[in-house]
Amino acid sequence: MSRMETINPVADEWTEEYATYVASSRSVLLTESLATFLVSSVEAGRRPVLLTAADARISSIAMLALGRAGAFWAVRDESGVYDGLTGYRISAFSDLWGRARVDQPRLAGYGEQRPDALAVMMFEVYAHHRVSGTVSMGRLAQSAVTGLGGAELDVWGHVEPLATHWNDAALTETIRRTMPDSDVLHARAGDGSFAAISAGRTKRGVLELVKGGVPVGPYAPPTAELLERATTMLTRVHAEMTPTLGLVSVAELDAGVTQRAATRRPEAPVAVLLGPSVLHDLGADIETLQRRHDATVLGRARVPSLLIRFGAKDRGMWEQLLRLAADLGPENVRAAMLLEGS
């Protein structure tokens, strides 16, 4: 049976299973057309597929949008079409979400480390606010970026190129107008730091989410400096607004804080902040966690938060995170995350 295709104004190919967007530029930005494609595909229950040239570079903001949409990335050169993440050749887009095709030829540039790789500290912070006319939706993003050592965010907008000078009041009003689940706004700083900002109403008020990254120099195994940057940022945002959850990791990107089709090392966790409500929902034993992990109590004794760093030299960072999850209880973690999003 042949695949059923229909004409759709936002996609280059629209089938019953997936939708494809073909980017011809070597620099792939989150343009209005790409953003509309991603939203339309998700709302219609189609898997979004971005198809680029093999030498294309995806901007950090477009990268965040692709991640939110659960999009897949394929690249094409004169020899065929390849999975943009693994580099293996594919015979159909369904190979992107099917069984890994490690028996296929691999695109040049995979399987070898790159000396010009860039380390970027990625962050994800959730904070609850009471409904108030004085709530700022830009302060958390600025604090997260500068706390990690980045420059202040200076431009923002829905899509790229970002053209609006930073204005906290205007950004907050834009988010407020699109509630109860706001549009995602994007921001960037002169050093390449970037952020995505959104918010939604919950039973407890307004839940704000900021995600982004700060470039910190050539890629190297996580160092004491990165742990200190993460500690500084999470401690700062805790003092300013007591977030419910904060995560910091280190990822490998390319020059210009972009992503191209090439081998990259897995993102590694650096630190996590568990706020009072999350600790309560998890039923966490703080004393036990302090004995077993590099954990520091923040805030008041009656409503503490816990900052946990994954810097032990004798264990990998992922191993430390998995041990933390085991101590918290996988079922408890899942239940707390569901409560956090409600």
ZAMARGU-4260 file (C-alpha; in steps of 0.2 Angstrom, whole numbers, plus 5000, padded with zeros to 4 digits):
<rodrens>
0) 5000/5000/5000 | 5007/5017/4995 | 5009/5030/5009 | 4995/5043/5009 | 5000/5061/5006
5) 4991/5077/5007 | 4995/5094/5002 | 4998/5105/5018 | 5003/5124/5017 | 5015/5123/5031
10) 5025/5107/5026 | 5034/5101/5011 | 5027/5083/5014 | 5012/5078/5025 | 5008/5060/5027
15) 4997/5051/5040 | 5012/5047/5050 | 5024/5062/5049 | 5027/5079/5041 | 5043/5086/5033
20) 5050/5103/5033 | 5064/5106/5021 | 5077/5119/5026 | 5088/5125/5011 | 5098/5137/5021
25) 5115/5132/5029 | 5110/5142/5044 | 5093/5135/5051 | 5084/5148/5062 | 5068/5146/5071
30) 5059/5157/5058 | 5040/5160/5058 | 5037/5146/5045 | 5047/5133/5054 | 5039/5137/5071
35) 5022/5136/5062 | 5026/5119/5055 | 5032/5112/5072 | 5016/5118/5081 | 5004/5112/5067
40) 5013/5095/5066 | 5011/5092/5085 | 4993/5098/5085 | 4989/5086/5071 | 4998/5071/5079
45) 5011/5070/5066 | 5030/5067/5069 | 5039/5083/5063 | 5055/5079/5053 | 5067/5093/5048
50) 5077/5090/5033 | 5093/5100/5030 | 5109/5099/5020 | 5123/5089/5028 | 5133/5105/5032
55) 5119/5115/5039 | 5120/5122/5057 | 5104/5124/5068 | 5103/5138/5080 | 5102/5135/5098
60) 5084/5143/5099 | 5079/5132/5084 | 5086/5117/5093 | 5076/5121/5109 | 5060/5122/5098
65) 5064/5105/5089 | 5066/5097/5106 | 5049/5104/5113 | 5041/5097/5097 | 5049/5080/5098
70) 5055/5083/5081 | 5067/5072/5071 | 5082/5078/5061 | 5088/5071/5044 | 5102/5078/5033
75) 5105/5075/5014 | 5120/5076/5003 | 5124/5069/4986 | 5126/5051/4993 | 5109/5050/5002
80) 5099/5054/5017 | 5106/5052/5035 | 5100/5053/5053 | 5106/5070/5059 | 5110/5063/5077
85) 5118/5047/5073 | 5125/5050/5056 | 5118/5033/5049 | 5110/5032/5032 | 5092/5030/5032
90) 5081/5023/5018 | 5065/5031/5024 | 5060/5044/5037 | 5052/5030/5048 | 5070/5024/5051
95) 5073/5039/5062 | 5060/5033/5075 | 5062/5014/5071 | 5076/5002/5075 | 5093/5010/5074
100) 5102/5006/5057 | 5120/5004/5063 | 5123/4992/5049 | 5122/5007/5036 | 5135/5018/5030
105) 5139/5033/5041 | 5141/5051/5036 | 5158/5059/5037 | 5161/5068/5053 | 5154/5055/5064
110) 5164/5043/5075 | 5178/5055/5079 | 5180/5069/5092 | 5181/5087/5086 | 5194/5098/5094
115) 5184/5114/5091 | 5169/5108/5101 | 5161/5120/5113 | 5155/5117/5131 | 5138/5125/5134
120) 5130/5124/5152 | 5112/5120/5149 | 5098/5124/5162 | 5080/5121/5165 | 5072/5130/5180
125) 5053/5129/5186 | 5047/5142/5198 | 5029/5145/5205 | 5023/5163/5207 | 5007/5169/5216
130) 4995/5178/5204 | 5000/5196/5205 | 5001/5211/5194 | 5020/5213/5199 | 5025/5196/5193
135) 5040/5197/5181 | 5043/5184/5168 | 5060/5189/5163 | 5069/5190/5179 | 5071/5171/5181
140) 5079/5169/5164 | 5091/5184/5167 | 5096/5177/5184 | 5099/5159/5177 | 5110/5165/5162
145) 5120/5178/5172 | 5122/5166/5187 | 5131/5154/5175 | 5142/5167/5169 | 5133/5173/5154
150) 5130/5190/5148 | 5113/5198/5151 | 5100/5194/5138 | 5097/5209/5127 | 5085/5204/5113
155) 5069/5194/5113 | 5054/5188/5102 | 5044/5174/5097 | 5055/5169/5082 | 5072/5172/5074
160) 5079/5184/5070 | 5076/5191/5088 | 5074/5209/5085 | 5065/5217/5101 | 5077/5225/5114
165) 5075/5217/5131 | 5060/5225/5140 | 5055/5215/5155 | 5038/5223/5156 | 5034/5220/5138
170) 5039/5202/5139 | 5029/5199/5154 | 5013/5207/5146 | 5016/5196/5131 | 5016/5180/5141
175) 5001/5186/5152 | 4990/5189/5136 | 4993/5171/5130 | 4988/5163/5146 | 4983/5150/5153
180) 4997/5141/5143 | 5008/5155/5136 | 5017/5156/5120 | 5036/5152/5121 | 5046/5167/5120
185) 5065/5167/5116 | 5079/5178/5121 | 5098/5179/5117 | 5113/5188/5124 | 5128/5195/5115
190) 5139/5181/5120 | 5128/5168/5113 | 5118/5163/5129 | 5100/5159/5125 | 5084/5156/5134
195) 5066/5150/5131 | 5053/5157/5143 | 5035/5151/5145 | 5022/5150/5159 | 5005/5142/5163
200) 4992/5143/5176 | 4991/5130/5189 | 4980/5127/5205 | 4994/5136/5215 | 4997/5151/5204
205) 5008/5153/5189 | 5021/5140/5184 | 5036/5148/5175 | 5048/5138/5165 | 5065/5144/5158
210) 5077/5133/5148 | 5093/5138/5139 | 5111/5138/5139 | 5127/5148/5142 | 5143/5145/5132
215) 5158/5143/5143 | 5173/5139/5132 | 5181/5123/5123 | 5173/5107/5128 | 5182/5097/5141
220) 5176/5084/5154 | 5166/5093/5168 | 5177/5103/5179 | 5176/5111/5197 | 5173/5127/5188
225) 5157/5121/5180 | 5151/5114/5197 | 5154/5131/5204 | 5145/5140/5190 | 5130/5128/5193
230) 5131/5131/5212 | 5131/5150/5210 | 5116/5150/5198 | 5105/5138/5208 | 5109/5147/5224
235) 5106/5164/5217 | 5089/5159/5209 | 5084/5150/5225 | 5088/5166/5235 | 5078/5177/5223
240) 5062/5166/5220 | 5064/5149/5228 | 5061/5138/5212 | 5053/5122/5213 | 5065/5113/5202
245) 5081/5117/5194 | 5093/5107/5183 | 5110/5111/5176 | 5120/5100/5163 | 5134/5102/5151
250) 5132/5099/5133 | 5143/5099/5118 | 5139/5111/5104 | 5148/5119/5089 | 5155/5137/5085
255) 5142/5150/5086 | 5132/5140/5099 | 5124/5130/5085 | 5122/5111/5081 | 5128/5103/5065
260) 5128/5085/5059 | 5143/5078/5069 | 5148/5067/5083 | 5145/5074/5100 | 5147/5068/5118
265) 5131/5065/5128 | 5124/5079/5139 | 5130/5076/5157 | 5121/5082/5173 | 5130/5094/5184
270) 5118/5099/5198 | 5100/5099/5203 | 5090/5109/5215 | 5074/5102/5223 | 5063/5115/5230
275) 5052/5113/5246 | 5036/5107/5236 | 5046/5094/5227 | 5054/5088/5242 | 5038/5087/5251
280) 5029/5078/5236 | 5044/5066/5235 | 5044/5062/5254 | 5062/5064/5253 | 5073/5060/5268
285) 5085/5075/5268 | 5097/5068/5281 | 5099/5052/5271 | 5102/5062/5255 | 5115/5072/5263
290) 5125/5057/5269 | 5124/5049/5252 | 5127/5064/5240 | 5135/5080/5239 | 5119/5089/5245
295) 5117/5106/5253 | 5102/5112/5262 | 5096/5130/5257 | 5082/5140/5264 | 5073/5139/5281
300) 5073/5124/5291 | 5054/5122/5290 | 5053/5123/5271 | 5071/5118/5265 | 5077/5116/5248
305) 5091/5104/5243 | 5105/5108/5231 | 5114/5092/5225 | 5130/5092/5214 | 5137/5078/5204
310) 5155/5081/5206 | 5162/5065/5214 | 5178/5060/5206 | 5176/5042/5208 | 5159/5040/5199
315) 5152/5047/5183 | 5140/5061/5183 | 5126/5050/5176 | 5129/5036/5189 | 5127/5049/5203
320) 5111/5056/5195 | 5104/5038/5194 | 5109/5034/5212 | 5100/5050/5217 | 5084/5044/5208
325) 5086/5027/5216 | 5087/5035/5233 | 5072/5046/5230 | 5062/5032/5223 | 5057/5031/5204
330) 5039/5031/5207 | 5040/5046/5219 | 5050/5055/5206 | 5037/5052/5192 | 5022/5057/5204
335) 5031/5073/5209 | 5034/5078/5191 | 5016/5075/5187 | 5011/5086/5201 | 5023/5099/5196
340) 5016/5100/5179 | 4998/5101/5185
</rodrens>
